[in-house]
């Protein structure tokens, strides 16, 4: 157990995992708790978020769970209220909820466009809107929004996903500048190719075929020869949540092994 977040309270949305294993939100929750934060674990799936809490409990950390659909304003308001009522404050908001969607403009339906934009952008608008007043009252806080490398370059054709993550960058920048003088920082993390349970389920459903081959092709995209792990995102978030980054604001932090500097893209496997 460390103390980089000692005395702080963090809300982590998307703190459960789709499927088995550790995703970005779960890893971040565990790391934050290890570093002394009291953590509110938020997810739409109560069973998934309870599993995260059980892991934190085993390590002696402090956490609570909250079931919410962060696309709903009322759920976000209730989430913030429950955190303040239980822990007395909220110092960190880490927005991990996101939905992937491959396909170019001609392949997208209106319904798909609206859903991805709602999950990836509207949810962050609501969580930020309702947490900021509390952060202002207590004199500051750190907001961390998980965007994607896809916001700044193409790794696979994904028009609406890229557009939504680009919107996250812009939203975060506006928050960062508007509230900088009042002690609130807002930054983005842009993961590159990451080995998470959600990716495995998504690509299996979208493309079928050999999952091991899919992992090999994603490994080959990275200059390091290996995908990133959820822990890489978690430790980047830890830096942005801690006082070590007190003068870092409006930043887009790439966690991609250098992929942004290459022309490599994901090649769909043969079915």
Phi, psi and omega per residue, in radians:
X1 nan 2.354 3.104
X2 -1.904 -2.916 -3.129
X3 -2.453 0.406 -3.124
X4 -1.163 -0.394 3.101
X5 -2.095 0.399 -3.110
X6 -1.026 2.286 3.121
X7 1.494 -0.070 -3.110
X8 -1.714 2.716 3.092
X9 -2.056 2.283 -3.091
X10 -2.162 2.428 2.948
X11 -1.858 2.219 3.104
X12 -2.132 1.990 3.082
X13 -1.539 2.639 -3.057
X14 1.195 0.658 -3.059
X15 -1.452 -0.091 3.010
X16 -1.605 -3.071 3.117
X17 -2.280 2.378 3.010
X18 -1.407 1.998 -3.068
X19 1.518 -2.952 -3.089
X20 -1.548 2.557 3.058
X21 1.946 -2.813 -3.056
X22 -2.040 2.161 3.034
X23 -1.798 -3.103 -3.083
X24 -1.047 -0.800 -3.100
X25 -1.149 -0.766 3.132
X26 -1.118 -0.783 3.126
X27 -1.054 -0.740 -3.139
X28 -1.122 -0.721 3.115
X29 -1.056 -0.777 -3.137
X30 -1.117 -0.799 -3.135
X31 -1.106 -0.764 3.129
X32 -1.070 -0.749 3.130
X33 -1.140 -0.694 3.106
X34 -1.070 -0.523 -3.109
X35 -1.624 0.256 2.955
X36 1.746 -0.039 3.138
X37 -1.340 2.583 2.883
X38 -1.553 2.238 -2.896
X39 -2.109 2.252 2.933
X40 -1.621 2.131 -3.107
X41 -1.742 2.013 -3.039
X42 -2.020 2.331 3.073
X43 -2.811 2.748 3.092
X44 -1.356 -0.315 -3.126
X45 -1.847 1.860 -3.065
X46 -1.120 -0.580 3.138
X47 -1.179 -0.715 -3.121
X48 -1.135 -0.734 -3.095
X49 -1.309 -0.486 3.066
X50 -1.170 -0.593 3.084
X51 -1.103 -0.705 3.086
X52 -1.094 -0.760 3.126
X53 -1.065 -0.679 -3.135
X54 -1.081 -0.687 3.106
X55 -1.138 -0.706 3.112
X56 -1.181 -0.721 3.109
X57 -1.024 -0.724 -3.111
X58 -1.097 -0.479 -3.126
X59 -1.639 0.034 3.095
X60 1.480 0.253 3.125
X61 -1.453 2.997 -3.122
X62 -2.008 2.174 -3.141
X63 -2.691 2.854 3.005
X64 -2.420 2.745 3.135
X65 -1.902 2.696 3.082
X66 -2.612 2.216 3.126
X67 -1.624 2.177 -3.096
X68 -2.674 2.595 2.925
X69 -1.768 1.794 -3.002
X70 -1.293 0.026 2.970
X71 -1.422 -0.098 -3.131
X72 -1.875 2.209 -3.120
X73 -1.038 -0.730 -3.094
X74 -1.109 -0.677 3.111
X75 -1.128 -0.686 3.133
X76 -1.185 -0.708 3.074
X77 -1.062 -0.802 -3.133
X78 -1.147 -0.631 3.111
X79 -1.060 -0.865 -3.128
X80 -1.103 -0.762 -3.136
X81 -1.061 -0.758 -3.129
X82 -1.110 -0.665 3.123
X83 -1.133 -0.829 -3.124
X84 -1.151 -0.715 3.127
X85 -1.093 -0.638 -3.071
X86 -1.486 -0.815 -3.021
X87 -1.857 -0.166 3.057
X88 1.545 -0.202 -3.097
X89 -2.931 3.101 2.994
X90 -2.594 2.020 -3.070
X91 -1.734 -0.459 -3.015
X92 -2.378 2.320 2.968
X93 -2.094 2.093 3.127
X94 -2.040 1.900 -3.064
X95 -1.629 1.838 -3.109
X96 -1.871 -0.182 -3.074
X97 -1.144 2.305 3.125
X98 -2.852 2.738 -3.133
X99 -2.306 2.192 3.099
X100 -1.501 2.702 3.086
X101 -2.815 1.984 3.081
X102 -1.457 2.887 3.070
X103 2.042 2.514 3.100
X104 -1.456 -3.137 -3.060
X105 -1.003 -0.723 -3.068
X106 -1.221 -0.357 -3.117
X107 -1.590 -0.171 -3.035
X108 -1.538 2.447 2.977
X109 -1.600 2.818 3.095
X110 -1.061 -0.675 -3.115
X111 -1.138 -0.706 3.119
X112 -1.148 -0.759 3.104
X113 -0.988 -0.860 -3.090
X114 -1.111 -0.699 -3.104
X115 -1.182 -0.796 -3.114
X116 -1.125 -0.722 3.114
X117 -1.132 -0.632 3.126
X118 -1.178 -0.813 -3.115
X119 -1.155 -0.776 -2.978
X120 -1.523 -0.447 -3.063
X121 -2.060 -0.910 -3.121
X122 -0.991 -0.700 -3.126
X123 -1.061 -0.725 -3.133
X124 -1.249 -0.596 3.036
X125 -1.026 -0.823 -3.110
X126 -1.154 -0.822 -3.095
X127 -1.110 -0.711 3.121
X128 -1.192 -0.740 -3.118
X129 -0.993 -0.703 -3.036
X130 -1.626 -0.282 3.086
X131 -1.540 -0.533 -3.047
X132 -1.023 -0.760 3.117
X133 -0.987 -0.642 3.118
X134 -1.245 -0.681 3.088
X135 -1.119 -0.648 3.106
X136 -1.124 -0.704 3.139
X137 -1.097 -0.635 -3.081
X138 -1.621 -0.042 3.039
X139 1.719 0.158 3.069
X140 2.611 3.125 3.134
X141 2.997 3.023 -3.134
X142 -2.173 2.200 3.075
X143 -1.918 2.253 -3.131
X144 -2.160 2.037 -3.139
X145 -1.907 2.252 -3.141
X146 -1.530 1.973 3.105
X147 -1.779 -2.273 -3.133
X148 -2.953 2.647 2.969
X149 -0.956 -0.528 -3.122
X150 -1.076 -0.298 3.110
X151 -1.206 -0.412 -3.057
X152 -2.110 -0.204 3.070
X153 -2.778 2.775 -3.078
X154 -1.570 2.184 2.999
X155 -1.896 -0.428 3.066
X156 -2.749 2.495 3.120
X157 -0.982 2.055 -3.061
X158 -2.778 1.289 -2.958
X159 -1.052 -0.881 -3.062
X160 -1.297 -0.617 3.092
X161 -1.095 -0.802 3.120
X162 -1.092 -0.753 3.136
X163 -1.095 -0.713 -3.124
X164 -1.175 -0.713 -3.124
X165 -1.278 -0.537 3.004
X166 -1.112 -0.651 3.085
X167 -1.132 -0.617 3.096
X168 -1.091 -0.696 3.092
X169 -1.062 -0.799 -3.109
X170 -1.166 -0.756 3.117
X171 -1.049 -0.780 -3.121
X172 -1.105 -0.746 3.115
X173 -1.051 -0.766 -3.129
X174 -1.101 -0.729 3.102
X175 -1.126 -0.758 -3.108
X176 -1.011 -0.786 -3.091
X177 -1.325 -0.710 -3.093
X178 -1.083 -0.644 -3.000
X179 -1.973 0.166 -3.098
X180 -1.006 -0.753 -3.082
X181 -1.259 -0.158 -3.122
X182 -1.953 0.316 2.955
X183 1.585 0.080 -3.141
X184 -1.785 2.230 3.045
X185 -1.869 2.558 3.073
X186 -2.418 2.213 -3.101
X187 -2.424 2.770 3.104
X188 -1.974 2.563 2.905
X189 -1.916 2.308 -3.138
X190 -2.006 1.586 3.101
X191 -1.220 2.547 2.977
X192 -1.581 -2.448 3.119
X193 -1.276 2.101 -3.088
X194 -2.132 2.507 3.134
X195 -1.616 1.647 -3.107
X196 -2.224 2.778 3.104
X197 -1.032 -0.638 -3.140
X198 -1.072 -0.722 -3.139
X199 -1.100 -0.746 3.131
X200 -1.057 -0.821 3.137
X201 -1.149 -0.708 -3.082
X202 -1.148 -0.851 -3.084
X203 -1.251 -0.538 3.061
X204 -1.121 -0.751 3.132
X205 -1.211 -0.716 -3.057
X206 -1.323 -0.677 -2.987
X207 -2.073 -0.408 -3.035
X208 1.177 -2.812 3.052
X209 1.463 -2.769 -3.000
X210 -1.544 1.966 -3.115
X211 -1.142 -0.679 3.120
X212 -1.077 -0.680 3.101
X213 -1.144 -0.670 3.091
X214 -1.056 -0.775 3.118
X215 -1.092 -0.702 3.139
X216 -1.090 -0.719 -3.133
X217 -1.202 -0.617 3.083
X218 -1.226 -0.679 3.046
X219 -1.010 -0.730 -3.076
X220 -1.185 -0.336 3.096
X221 -1.176 -0.567 -3.015
X222 -1.431 2.422 3.034
X223 -1.017 -0.419 3.132
X224 -1.411 -0.238 -3.087
X225 1.433 0.170 -3.079
X226 -2.646 2.420 3.053
X227 -1.154 2.835 3.014
X228 -1.370 2.957 3.117
X229 -2.077 2.753 3.087
X230 -0.938 -0.551 3.135
X231 -1.123 -0.502 3.094
X232 -1.136 -0.723 3.076
X233 -1.175 -0.707 -3.101
X234 -1.081 -0.738 -3.112
X235 -1.305 -0.499 2.991
X236 -1.132 -0.740 3.104
X237 -1.115 -0.653 3.111
X238 -1.041 -0.776 3.106
X239 -1.043 -0.814 -3.098
X240 -1.224 -0.440 3.116
X241 -1.411 -0.443 -3.021
X242 -1.513 2.929 3.098
X243 -1.246 -0.177 3.075
X244 -1.096 -0.417 -3.122
X245 -1.867 0.491 -3.013
X246 -1.055 -0.339 3.128
X247 -1.955 0.340 3.090
X248 -1.847 2.019 -3.057
X249 -2.592 2.375 -3.129
X250 1.246 0.432 -3.033
X251 -1.639 2.474 2.984
X252 -1.853 1.792 -3.033
X253 -1.654 1.935 3.099
X254 -1.322 2.299 3.015
X255 -2.202 1.411 -2.918
X256 -2.492 0.171 3.114
X257 1.133 0.254 -3.125
X258 1.649 0.096 -3.074
X259 -1.046 -0.569 -3.119
X260 -1.071 -0.379 -3.123
X261 -1.591 0.113 -3.122
X262 -2.042 -3.135 3.059
X263 -1.964 0.310 -3.084
X264 -1.330 2.431 3.066
X265 -2.293 2.888 3.135
X266 -1.381 2.210 3.095
X267 -1.730 2.145 -3.111
X268 -1.085 2.355 3.122
X269 -1.285 2.725 3.074
X270 -1.275 2.453 3.106
X271 -1.576 nan nan
